[in-house]
């Protein structure tokens, strides 16, 4: 629904031009997912399953998290 008291619509927020350096800062979806999984594993002390585990925080089944760890070659060092 559009609500306007006049004949012209005005933007509430200012539109910004795209950042020129956006291409150099972007990551692939896989890279973002891998980084987030790693960060969560480190935060939980590499606890994959159970209460307060990485799989619980990420909202994944333990087996799904393990499969993604294999896919991204994530191993505790």
PDB file of N, CA, C and O in Angstrom, chain B, residues numbered from 101:
ATOM      1  N   UNK B 101       0.832  -1.151   0.000  1.00  0.00           N
ATOM      2  CA  UNK B 101       0.000   0.000   0.000  1.00  0.00           C
ATOM      3  C   UNK B 101       0.895   1.239   0.000  1.00  0.00           C
ATOM      4  O   UNK B 101       1.912   1.285   0.692  1.00  0.00           O
ATOM      5  N   UNK B 102       0.509   2.216  -0.768  1.00  0.00           N
ATOM      6  CA  UNK B 102       1.233   3.483  -0.826  1.00  0.00           C
ATOM      7  C   UNK B 102       0.323   4.557  -0.245  1.00  0.00           C
ATOM      8  O   UNK B 102      -0.833   4.703  -0.643  1.00  0.00           O
ATOM      9  N   UNK B 103       0.867   5.294   0.693  1.00  0.00           N
ATOM     10  CA  UNK B 103       0.123   6.374   1.326  1.00  0.00           C
ATOM     11  C   UNK B 103       0.806   7.691   1.009  1.00  0.00           C
ATOM     12  O   UNK B 103       1.995   7.846   1.291  1.00  0.00           O
ATOM     13  N   UNK B 104       0.100   8.624   0.443  1.00  0.00           N
ATOM     14  CA  UNK B 104       0.690   9.919   0.127  1.00  0.00           C
ATOM     15  C   UNK B 104      -0.374  10.993   0.265  1.00  0.00           C
ATOM     16  O   UNK B 104      -1.530  10.810  -0.116  1.00  0.00           O
ATOM     17  N   UNK B 105       0.050  12.117   0.822  1.00  0.00           N
ATOM     18  CA  UNK B 105      -0.908  13.218   0.963  1.00  0.00           C
ATOM     19  C   UNK B 105      -0.898  14.139  -0.255  1.00  0.00           C
ATOM     20  O   UNK B 105      -1.755  15.015  -0.372  1.00  0.00           O
ATOM     21  N   UNK B 106       0.056  13.953  -1.157  1.00  0.00           N
ATOM     22  CA  UNK B 106       0.150  14.805  -2.341  1.00  0.00           C
ATOM     23  C   UNK B 106       0.176  13.987  -3.607  1.00  0.00           C
ATOM     24  O   UNK B 106      -0.107  12.789  -3.597  1.00  0.00           O
ATOM     25  N   UNK B 107       0.519  14.645  -4.700  1.00  0.00           N
ATOM     26  CA  UNK B 107       0.567  13.966  -5.992  1.00  0.00           C
ATOM     27  C   UNK B 107       1.926  13.360  -6.282  1.00  0.00           C
ATOM     28  O   UNK B 107       2.071  12.588  -7.230  1.00  0.00           O
ATOM     29  N   UNK B 108       2.933  13.702  -5.472  1.00  0.00           N
ATOM     30  CA  UNK B 108       4.277  13.176  -5.681  1.00  0.00           C
ATOM     31  C   UNK B 108       4.695  12.320  -4.495  1.00  0.00           C
ATOM     32  O   UNK B 108       4.365  12.609  -3.345  1.00  0.00           O
ATOM     33  N   UNK B 109       5.432  11.254  -4.810  1.00  0.00           N
ATOM     34  CA  UNK B 109       5.988  10.403  -3.763  1.00  0.00           C
ATOM     35  C   UNK B 109       7.410  10.851  -3.464  1.00  0.00           C
ATOM     36  O   UNK B 109       8.159  11.183  -4.382  1.00  0.00           O
ATOM     37  N   UNK B 110       7.779  10.866  -2.226  1.00  0.00           N
ATOM     38  CA  UNK B 110       9.141  11.225  -1.827  1.00  0.00           C
ATOM     39  C   UNK B 110       9.754  10.082  -1.051  1.00  0.00           C
ATOM     40  O   UNK B 110       9.084   9.427  -0.252  1.00  0.00           O
ATOM     41  N   UNK B 111      11.029   9.848  -1.291  1.00  0.00           N
ATOM     42  CA  UNK B 111      11.735   8.807  -0.567  1.00  0.00           C
ATOM     43  C   UNK B 111      12.075   9.296   0.832  1.00  0.00           C
ATOM     44  O   UNK B 111      12.544  10.419   1.016  1.00  0.00           O
ATOM     45  N   UNK B 112      11.836   8.449   1.798  1.00  0.00           N
ATOM     46  CA  UNK B 112      12.154   8.806   3.174  1.00  0.00           C
ATOM     47  C   UNK B 112      13.659   8.733   3.384  1.00  0.00           C
ATOM     48  O   UNK B 112      14.251   9.621   3.999  1.00  0.00           O
ATOM     49  N   UNK B 113      14.270   7.684   2.876  1.00  0.00           N
ATOM     50  CA  UNK B 113      15.714   7.505   3.021  1.00  0.00           C
ATOM     51  C   UNK B 113      16.428   7.974   1.764  1.00  0.00           C
ATOM     52  O   UNK B 113      15.927   7.819   0.650  1.00  0.00           O
ATOM     53  N   UNK B 114      17.584   8.541   1.960  1.00  0.00           N
ATOM     54  CA  UNK B 114      18.386   9.004   0.830  1.00  0.00           C
ATOM     55  C   UNK B 114      18.988   7.799   0.116  1.00  0.00           C
ATOM     56  O   UNK B 114      19.517   6.890   0.755  1.00  0.00           O
ATOM     57  N   UNK B 115      18.904   7.796  -1.207  1.00  0.00           N
ATOM     58  CA  UNK B 115      19.527   6.724  -1.981  1.00  0.00           C
ATOM     59  C   UNK B 115      21.012   7.026  -2.121  1.00  0.00           C
ATOM     60  O   UNK B 115      21.408   8.152  -2.422  1.00  0.00           O
ATOM     61  N   UNK B 116      21.806   6.019  -1.901  1.00  0.00           N
ATOM     62  CA  UNK B 116      23.259   6.200  -2.013  1.00  0.00           C
ATOM     63  C   UNK B 116      23.769   5.514  -3.265  1.00  0.00           C
ATOM     64  O   UNK B 116      23.207   4.518  -3.722  1.00  0.00           O
ATOM     65  N   UNK B 117      24.838   6.062  -3.808  1.00  0.00           N
ATOM     66  CA  UNK B 117      25.475   5.422  -4.957  1.00  0.00           C
ATOM     67  C   UNK B 117      26.206   4.180  -4.468  1.00  0.00           C
ATOM     68  O   UNK B 117      26.709   4.159  -3.344  1.00  0.00           O
ATOM     69  N   UNK B 118      26.270   3.146  -5.303  1.00  0.00           N
ATOM     70  CA  UNK B 118      26.989   1.937  -4.896  1.00  0.00           C
ATOM     71  C   UNK B 118      28.450   2.250  -4.601  1.00  0.00           C
ATOM     72  O   UNK B 118      29.069   3.099  -5.242  1.00  0.00           O
ATOM     73  N   UNK B 119      28.974   1.549  -3.625  1.00  0.00           N
ATOM     74  CA  UNK B 119      30.374   1.709  -3.239  1.00  0.00           C
ATOM     75  C   UNK B 119      31.269   1.209  -4.368  1.00  0.00           C
ATOM     76  O   UNK B 119      31.080   0.098  -4.865  1.00  0.00           O
ATOM     77  N   UNK B 120      32.228   2.010  -4.769  1.00  0.00           N
ATOM     78  CA  UNK B 120      33.118   1.639  -5.880  1.00  0.00           C
ATOM     79  C   UNK B 120      33.997   0.443  -5.537  1.00  0.00           C
ATOM     80  O   UNK B 120      34.369  -0.326  -6.424  1.00  0.00           O
ATOM     81  N   UNK B 121      34.327   0.279  -4.276  1.00  0.00           N
ATOM     82  CA  UNK B 121      35.203  -0.816  -3.866  1.00  0.00           C
ATOM     83  C   UNK B 121      34.426  -2.081  -3.508  1.00  0.00           C
ATOM     84  O   UNK B 121      34.992  -3.009  -2.929  1.00  0.00           O
ATOM     85  N   UNK B 122      33.155  -2.127  -3.842  1.00  0.00           N
ATOM     86  CA  UNK B 122      32.314  -3.243  -3.477  1.00  0.00           C
ATOM     87  C   UNK B 122      32.843  -4.563  -4.030  1.00  0.00           C
ATOM     88  O   UNK B 122      32.803  -5.579  -3.337  1.00  0.00           O
ATOM     89  N   UNK B 123      33.333  -4.564  -5.253  1.00  0.00           N
ATOM     90  CA  UNK B 123      33.822  -5.804  -5.858  1.00  0.00           C
ATOM     91  C   UNK B 123      35.040  -6.351  -5.143  1.00  0.00           C
ATOM     92  O   UNK B 123      35.214  -7.568  -5.080  1.00  0.00           O
ATOM     93  N   UNK B 124      35.879  -5.496  -4.608  1.00  0.00           N
ATOM     94  CA  UNK B 124      37.080  -5.978  -3.941  1.00  0.00           C
ATOM     95  C   UNK B 124      36.777  -6.500  -2.539  1.00  0.00           C
ATOM     96  O   UNK B 124      37.574  -7.252  -1.977  1.00  0.00           O
ATOM     97  N   UNK B 125      35.646  -6.116  -1.970  1.00  0.00           N
ATOM     98  CA  UNK B 125      35.312  -6.543  -0.617  1.00  0.00           C
ATOM     99  C   UNK B 125      34.331  -7.692  -0.576  1.00  0.00           C
ATOM    100  O   UNK B 125      34.107  -8.250   0.498  1.00  0.00           O
ATOM    101  N   UNK B 126      33.739  -8.069  -1.683  1.00  0.00           N
ATOM    102  CA  UNK B 126      32.713  -9.108  -1.660  1.00  0.00           C
ATOM    103  C   UNK B 126      33.339 -10.488  -1.587  1.00  0.00           C
ATOM    104  O   UNK B 126      34.437 -10.727  -2.091  1.00  0.00           O
ATOM    105  N   UNK B 127      32.617 -11.381  -0.949  1.00  0.00           N
ATOM    106  CA  UNK B 127      33.024 -12.779  -0.848  1.00  0.00           C
ATOM    107  C   UNK B 127      31.933 -13.625  -1.486  1.00  0.00           C
ATOM    108  O   UNK B 127      30.789 -13.190  -1.618  1.00  0.00           O
ATOM    109  N   UNK B 128      32.294 -14.813  -1.871  1.00  0.00           N
ATOM    110  CA  UNK B 128      31.286 -15.734  -2.369  1.00  0.00           C
ATOM    111  C   UNK B 128      30.437 -16.205  -1.197  1.00  0.00           C
ATOM    112  O   UNK B 128      30.843 -16.110  -0.039  1.00  0.00           O
ATOM    113  N   UNK B 129      29.265 -16.710  -1.514  1.00  0.00           N
ATOM    114  CA  UNK B 129      28.388 -17.241  -0.479  1.00  0.00           C
ATOM    115  C   UNK B 129      29.077 -18.391   0.258  1.00  0.00           C
ATOM    116  O   UNK B 129      28.949 -18.515   1.476  1.00  0.00           O
ATOM    117  N   UNK B 130      29.798 -19.218  -0.470  1.00  0.00           N
ATOM    118  CA  UNK B 130      30.510 -20.327   0.159  1.00  0.00           C
ATOM    119  C   UNK B 130      31.584 -19.826   1.122  1.00  0.00           C
ATOM    120  O   UNK B 130      31.764 -20.399   2.196  1.00  0.00           O
ATOM    121  N   UNK B 131      32.292 -18.770   0.752  1.00  0.00           N
ATOM    122  CA  UNK B 131      33.326 -18.220   1.628  1.00  0.00           C
ATOM    123  C   UNK B 131      32.714 -17.642   2.896  1.00  0.00           C
ATOM    124  O   UNK B 131      33.267 -17.803   3.984  1.00  0.00           O
ATOM    125  N   UNK B 132      31.585 -16.973   2.760  1.00  0.00           N
ATOM    126  CA  UNK B 132      30.907 -16.418   3.935  1.00  0.00           C
ATOM    127  C   UNK B 132      30.427 -17.543   4.842  1.00  0.00           C
ATOM    128  O   UNK B 132      30.585 -17.477   6.061  1.00  0.00           O
ATOM    129  N   UNK B 133      29.836 -18.582   4.240  1.00  0.00           N
ATOM    130  CA  UNK B 133      29.351 -19.723   5.017  1.00  0.00           C
ATOM    131  C   UNK B 133      30.501 -20.422   5.732  1.00  0.00           C
ATOM    132  O   UNK B 133      30.384 -20.766   6.908  1.00  0.00           O
ATOM    133  N   UNK B 134      31.612 -20.633   5.031  1.00  0.00           N
ATOM    134  CA  UNK B 134      32.775 -21.293   5.632  1.00  0.00           C
ATOM    135  C   UNK B 134      33.311 -20.478   6.814  1.00  0.00           C
ATOM    136  O   UNK B 134      33.592 -21.027   7.879  1.00  0.00           O
ATOM    137  N   UNK B 135      33.448 -19.175   6.615  1.00  0.00           N
ATOM    138  CA  UNK B 135      33.940 -18.305   7.683  1.00  0.00           C
ATOM    139  C   UNK B 135      33.017 -18.324   8.891  1.00  0.00           C
ATOM    140  O   UNK B 135      33.483 -18.343  10.030  1.00  0.00           O
ATOM    141  N   UNK B 136      31.704 -18.317   8.646  1.00  0.00           N
ATOM    142  CA  UNK B 136      30.741 -18.308   9.744  1.00  0.00           C
ATOM    143  C   UNK B 136      30.773 -19.631  10.512  1.00  0.00           C
ATOM    144  O   UNK B 136      30.690 -19.639  11.740  1.00  0.00           O
ATOM    145  N   UNK B 137      30.891 -20.727   9.802  1.00  0.00           N
ATOM    146  CA  UNK B 137      30.990 -22.027  10.465  1.00  0.00           C
ATOM    147  C   UNK B 137      32.253 -22.086  11.308  1.00  0.00           C
ATOM    148  O   UNK B 137      32.212 -22.520  12.460  1.00  0.00           O
ATOM    149  N   UNK B 138      33.378 -21.653  10.744  1.00  0.00           N
ATOM    150  CA  UNK B 138      34.635 -21.632  11.504  1.00  0.00           C
ATOM    151  C   UNK B 138      34.528 -20.769  12.759  1.00  0.00           C
ATOM    152  O   UNK B 138      34.947 -21.179  13.842  1.00  0.00           O
ATOM    153  N   UNK B 139      33.974 -19.593  12.608  1.00  0.00           N
ATOM    154  CA  UNK B 139      33.815 -18.675  13.735  1.00  0.00           C
ATOM    155  C   UNK B 139      32.958 -19.314  14.834  1.00  0.00           C
ATOM    156  O   UNK B 139      33.278 -19.210  16.018  1.00  0.00           O
ATOM    157  N   UNK B 140      31.878 -19.968  14.436  1.00  0.00           N
ATOM    158  CA  UNK B 140      30.977 -20.597  15.399  1.00  0.00           C
ATOM    159  C   UNK B 140      31.653 -21.786  16.083  1.00  0.00           C
ATOM    160  O   UNK B 140      31.495 -21.985  17.288  1.00  0.00           O
ATOM    161  N   UNK B 141      32.399 -22.570  15.320  1.00  0.00           N
ATOM    162  CA  UNK B 141      33.123 -23.696  15.917  1.00  0.00           C
ATOM    163  C   UNK B 141      34.153 -23.208  16.937  1.00  0.00           C
ATOM    164  O   UNK B 141      34.281 -23.789  18.014  1.00  0.00           O
ATOM    165  N   UNK B 142      34.870 -22.168  16.609  1.00  0.00           N
ATOM    166  CA  UNK B 142      35.857 -21.626  17.540  1.00  0.00           C
ATOM    167  C   UNK B 142      35.185 -21.068  18.788  1.00  0.00           C
ATOM    168  O   UNK B 142      35.699 -21.212  19.897  1.00  0.00           O
ATOM    169  N   UNK B 143      34.041 -20.435  18.601  1.00  0.00           N
ATOM    170  CA  UNK B 143      33.285 -19.862  19.714  1.00  0.00           C
ATOM    171  C   UNK B 143      32.807 -20.953  20.681  1.00  0.00           C
ATOM    172  O   UNK B 143      32.735 -20.726  21.889  1.00  0.00           O
ATOM    173  N   UNK B 144      32.482 -22.130  20.151  1.00  0.00           N
ATOM    174  CA  UNK B 144      31.959 -23.220  20.975  1.00  0.00           C
ATOM    175  C   UNK B 144      33.040 -24.216  21.386  1.00  0.00           C
ATOM    176  O   UNK B 144      32.727 -25.265  21.947  1.00  0.00           O
ATOM    177  N   UNK B 145      34.286 -23.909  21.119  1.00  0.00           N
ATOM    178  CA  UNK B 145      35.364 -24.848  21.447  1.00  0.00           C
ATOM    179  C   UNK B 145      35.307 -26.106  20.606  1.00  0.00           C
ATOM    180  O   UNK B 145      35.677 -27.187  21.064  1.00  0.00           O
ATOM    181  N   UNK B 146      34.841 -25.963  19.370  1.00  0.00           N
ATOM    182  CA  UNK B 146      34.730 -27.055  18.398  1.00  0.00           C
ATOM    183  C   UNK B 146      33.742 -28.133  18.839  1.00  0.00           C
ATOM    184  O   UNK B 146      33.886 -29.301  18.477  1.00  0.00           O
ATOM    185  N   UNK B 147      32.751 -27.739  19.615  1.00  0.00           N
ATOM    186  CA  UNK B 147      31.678 -28.657  20.005  1.00  0.00           C
ATOM    187  C   UNK B 147      30.670 -28.691  18.866  1.00  0.00           C
ATOM    188  O   UNK B 147      29.983 -27.701  18.611  1.00  0.00           O
ATOM    189  N   UNK B 148      30.578 -29.834  18.178  1.00  0.00           N
ATOM    190  CA  UNK B 148      29.753 -29.942  16.976  1.00  0.00           C
ATOM    191  C   UNK B 148      28.291 -30.214  17.312  1.00  0.00           C
ATOM    192  O   UNK B 148      27.398 -29.619  16.709  1.00  0.00           O
ATOM    193  N   UNK B 149      28.035 -31.114  18.277  1.00  0.00           N
ATOM    194  CA  UNK B 149      26.660 -31.477  18.603  1.00  0.00           C
ATOM    195  C   UNK B 149      26.359 -31.325  20.078  1.00  0.00           C
ATOM    196  O   UNK B 149      27.265 -31.238  20.907  1.00  0.00           O
ATOM    197  N   UNK B 150      25.064 -31.294  20.398  1.00  0.00           N
ATOM    198  CA  UNK B 150      24.627 -31.190  21.783  1.00  0.00           C
ATOM    199  C   UNK B 150      24.212 -29.782  22.145  1.00  0.00           C
ATOM    200  O   UNK B 150      24.089 -28.902  21.293  1.00  0.00           O
ATOM    201  N   UNK B 151      24.000 -29.595  23.448  1.00  0.00           N
ATOM    202  CA  UNK B 151      23.561 -28.290  23.940  1.00  0.00           C
ATOM    203  C   UNK B 151      24.684 -27.268  23.822  1.00  0.00           C
ATOM    204  O   UNK B 151      25.843 -27.565  24.111  1.00  0.00           O
ATOM    205  N   UNK B 152      24.325 -26.060  23.393  1.00  0.00           N
ATOM    206  CA  UNK B 152      25.278 -24.960  23.199  1.00  0.00           C
ATOM    207  C   UNK B 152      26.396 -25.313  22.215  1.00  0.00           C
ATOM    208  O   UNK B 152      27.535 -24.874  22.374  1.00  0.00           O
ATOM    209  N   UNK B 153      26.067 -26.091  21.219  1.00  0.00           N
ATOM    210  CA  UNK B 153      27.057 -26.520  20.215  1.00  0.00           C
ATOM    211  C   UNK B 153      26.931 -25.661  18.964  1.00  0.00           C
ATOM    212  O   UNK B 153      25.999 -24.870  18.816  1.00  0.00           O
ATOM    213  N   UNK B 154      27.888 -25.839  18.078  1.00  0.00           N
ATOM    214  CA  UNK B 154      27.880 -25.104  16.811  1.00  0.00           C
ATOM    215  C   UNK B 154      26.641 -25.452  15.986  1.00  0.00           C
ATOM    216  O   UNK B 154      26.026 -24.569  15.389  1.00  0.00           O
ATOM    217  N   UNK B 155      26.274 -26.731  15.950  1.00  0.00           N
ATOM    218  CA  UNK B 155      25.106 -27.115  15.153  1.00  0.00           C
ATOM    219  C   UNK B 155      23.830 -26.481  15.708  1.00  0.00           C
ATOM    220  O   UNK B 155      22.946 -26.095  14.943  1.00  0.00           O
ATOM    221  N   UNK B 156      23.731 -26.373  17.026  1.00  0.00           N
ATOM    222  CA  UNK B 156      22.554 -25.744  17.633  1.00  0.00           C
ATOM    223  C   UNK B 156      22.517 -24.248  17.300  1.00  0.00           C
ATOM    224  O   UNK B 156      21.466 -23.721  16.934  1.00  0.00           O
ATOM    225  N   UNK B 157      23.647 -23.571  17.425  1.00  0.00           N
ATOM    226  CA  UNK B 157      23.714 -22.137  17.126  1.00  0.00           C
ATOM    227  C   UNK B 157      23.406 -21.871  15.651  1.00  0.00           C
ATOM    228  O   UNK B 157      22.703 -20.918  15.317  1.00  0.00           O
ATOM    229  N   UNK B 158      23.937 -22.720  14.780  1.00  0.00           N
ATOM    230  CA  UNK B 158      23.744 -22.543  13.342  1.00  0.00           C
ATOM    231  C   UNK B 158      22.373 -23.005  12.861  1.00  0.00           C
ATOM    232  O   UNK B 158      21.972 -22.702  11.738  1.00  0.00           O
ATOM    233  N   UNK B 159      21.651 -23.742  13.712  1.00  0.00           N
ATOM    234  CA  UNK B 159      20.341 -24.248  13.319  1.00  0.00           C
ATOM    235  C   UNK B 159      20.428 -25.382  12.327  1.00  0.00           C
ATOM    236  O   UNK B 159      19.568 -25.525  11.458  1.00  0.00           O
ATOM    237  N   UNK B 160      21.475 -26.195  12.455  1.00  0.00           N
ATOM    238  CA  UNK B 160      21.692 -27.332  11.558  1.00  0.00           C
ATOM    239  C   UNK B 160      21.688 -28.634  12.350  1.00  0.00           C
ATOM    240  O   UNK B 160      22.011 -28.651  13.538  1.00  0.00           O
ATOM    241  N   UNK B 161      21.321 -29.723  11.681  1.00  0.00           N
ATOM    242  CA  UNK B 161      21.533 -31.033  12.284  1.00  0.00           C
ATOM    243  C   UNK B 161      23.031 -31.270  12.379  1.00  0.00           C
ATOM    244  O   UNK B 161      23.804 -30.748  11.576  1.00  0.00           O
ATOM    245  N   UNK B 162      23.429 -32.052  13.357  1.00  0.00           N
ATOM    246  CA  UNK B 162      24.854 -32.356  13.538  1.00  0.00           C
ATOM    247  C   UNK B 162      25.448 -32.969  12.278  1.00  0.00           C
ATOM    248  O   UNK B 162      26.563 -32.628  11.883  1.00  0.00           O
ATOM    249  N   UNK B 163      24.704 -33.877  11.646  1.00  0.00           N
ATOM    250  CA  UNK B 163      25.214 -34.533  10.436  1.00  0.00           C
ATOM    251  C   UNK B 163      25.360 -33.533   9.284  1.00  0.00           C
ATOM    252  O   UNK B 163      26.285 -33.648   8.479  1.00  0.00           O
ATOM    253  N   UNK B 164      24.461 -32.564   9.202  1.00  0.00           N
ATOM    254  CA  UNK B 164      24.545 -31.538   8.159  1.00  0.00           C
ATOM    255  C   UNK B 164      25.771 -30.662   8.379  1.00  0.00           C
ATOM    256  O   UNK B 164      26.482 -30.330   7.430  1.00  0.00           O
ATOM    257  N   UNK B 165      26.015 -30.290   9.631  1.00  0.00           N
ATOM    258  CA  UNK B 165      27.201 -29.490   9.935  1.00  0.00           C
ATOM    259  C   UNK B 165      28.467 -30.269   9.592  1.00  0.00           C
ATOM    260  O   UNK B 165      29.393 -29.711   9.002  1.00  0.00           O
ATOM    261  N   UNK B 166      28.516 -31.530   9.948  1.00  0.00           N
ATOM    262  CA  UNK B 166      29.696 -32.346   9.618  1.00  0.00           C
ATOM    263  C   UNK B 166      29.894 -32.441   8.102  1.00  0.00           C
ATOM    264  O   UNK B 166      31.028 -32.401   7.623  1.00  0.00           O
ATOM    265  N   UNK B 167      28.804 -32.565   7.351  1.00  0.00           N
ATOM    266  CA  UNK B 167      28.897 -32.635   5.889  1.00  0.00           C
ATOM    267  C   UNK B 167      29.442 -31.319   5.321  1.00  0.00           C
ATOM    268  O   UNK B 167      30.251 -31.328   4.393  1.00  0.00           O
ATOM    269  N   UNK B 168      29.003 -30.206   5.871  1.00  0.00           N
ATOM    270  CA  UNK B 168      29.504 -28.911   5.394  1.00  0.00           C
ATOM    271  C   UNK B 168      30.963 -28.715   5.783  1.00  0.00           C
ATOM    272  O   UNK B 168      31.733 -28.106   5.041  1.00  0.00           O
ATOM    273  N   UNK B 169      31.339 -29.232   6.949  1.00  0.00           N
ATOM    274  CA  UNK B 169      32.741 -29.160   7.358  1.00  0.00           C
ATOM    275  C   UNK B 169      33.608 -29.945   6.372  1.00  0.00           C
ATOM    276  O   UNK B 169      34.699 -29.502   6.013  1.00  0.00           O
ATOM    277  N   UNK B 170      33.123 -31.111   5.934  1.00  0.00           N
ATOM    278  CA  UNK B 170      33.876 -31.890   4.934  1.00  0.00           C
ATOM    279  C   UNK B 170      33.919 -31.137   3.606  1.00  0.00           C
ATOM    280  O   UNK B 170      34.960 -31.087   2.951  1.00  0.00           O
ATOM    281  N   UNK B 171      32.792 -30.555   3.212  1.00  0.00           N
ATOM    282  CA  UNK B 171      32.708 -29.830   1.941  1.00  0.00           C
ATOM    283  C   UNK B 171      33.712 -28.674   1.909  1.00  0.00           C
ATOM    284  O   UNK B 171      34.375 -28.448   0.897  1.00  0.00           O
ATOM    285  N   UNK B 172      33.815 -27.950   3.019  1.00  0.00           N
ATOM    286  CA  UNK B 172      34.709 -26.790   3.083  1.00  0.00           C
ATOM    287  C   UNK B 172      36.086 -27.137   3.639  1.00  0.00           C
ATOM    288  O   UNK B 172      36.907 -26.253   3.884  1.00  0.00           O
ATOM    289  N   UNK B 173      36.330 -28.432   3.835  1.00  0.00           N
ATOM    290  CA  UNK B 173      37.621 -28.897   4.363  1.00  0.00           C
ATOM    291  C   UNK B 173      37.978 -28.191   5.679  1.00  0.00           C
ATOM    292  O   UNK B 173      39.092 -27.698   5.859  1.00  0.00           O
ATOM    293  N   UNK B 174      37.010 -28.160   6.579  1.00  0.00           N
ATOM    294  CA  UNK B 174      37.210 -27.554   7.900  1.00  0.00           C
ATOM    295  C   UNK B 174      37.611 -28.641   8.873  1.00  0.00           C
ATOM    296  O   UNK B 174      36.869 -29.598   9.090  1.00  0.00           O
ATOM    297  N   UNK B 175      38.779 -28.492   9.455  1.00  0.00           N
ATOM    298  CA  UNK B 175      39.275 -29.458  10.440  1.00  0.00           C
ATOM    299  C   UNK B 175      39.892 -28.702  11.611  1.00  0.00           C
ATOM    300  O   UNK B 175      40.512 -27.653  11.442  1.00  0.00           O
ATOM    301  N   UNK B 176      39.707 -29.257  12.785  1.00  0.00           N
ATOM    302  CA  UNK B 176      40.329 -28.657  13.970  1.00  0.00           C
ATOM    303  C   UNK B 176      41.833 -28.876  13.878  1.00  0.00           C
ATOM    304  O   UNK B 176      42.298 -29.997  13.673  1.00  0.00           O
ATOM    305  N   UNK B 177      42.583 -27.796  14.032  1.00  0.00           N
ATOM    306  CA  UNK B 177      44.049 -27.923  13.927  1.00  0.00           C
ATOM    307  C   UNK B 177      44.702 -27.888  15.281  1.00  0.00           C
ATOM    308  O   UNK B 177      45.925 -27.982  15.378  1.00  0.00           O
TER     309      UNK B 177
END
